Amino acid sequence: MRIDTLEDLYIEQLKDIYNASQQSRGVTKDMAKAATDQDLADALNAGVERIDLGMAALQKLADGHEERIEGAFCKGMEGLVSEARAQALNATIGKSATKDAMIITQYQRLVHHAIAGYGCLAAFADQLELGQDLIALNDCLATSYDGDRTMVRLATGGINKDAHT
């Protein structure tokens, strides 16, 4: 795809974050299964649901612009997913709480990618005066921030302490 205008960039980035979401969904689901802390597992499963909602919103936005959402491949997310699998799922980690702390670390990296993507898209939608798109993207952004805050709460609420002692 050739990118000449902000409109072109906006559509390309819709596709990019959709693919990033597809990639992150699977590893998030796997991390939920691997988590030993039930609150963490529940939060990760809620994260999968949030990813699904975000993907549905992105699909609707692309449809509204008469664009196919498929077609992009997010290399950045590919690296984050690979790292999450290597460090949180396939690494040998002695203590359960330490493994959970690593899962939180990796999940937050995935979420921060989503925050950056949705934030940029919202800024583009605002500049392009796409009011309905902006509302949907701000919802996705808020949901991503909620997921990040949940992980911070779990980490500081005891998982990191349990991993330390």
Secondary structure by P-SEA (a helix, b strand, c coil): cccccaaaaaaaaaaaaaaaaaaaaaaaaaaaaacccaaaaaaaaaaaaaaaaaaaaaaaaaaaacccccccccaaaaaaaaaaaacccccccccaaaaaaaaaaaaaaaaaaaaaaaaaaaaaaaaacaaaaaaaaaaaaaaaaaaaaaaaaaaaacaaaaaac
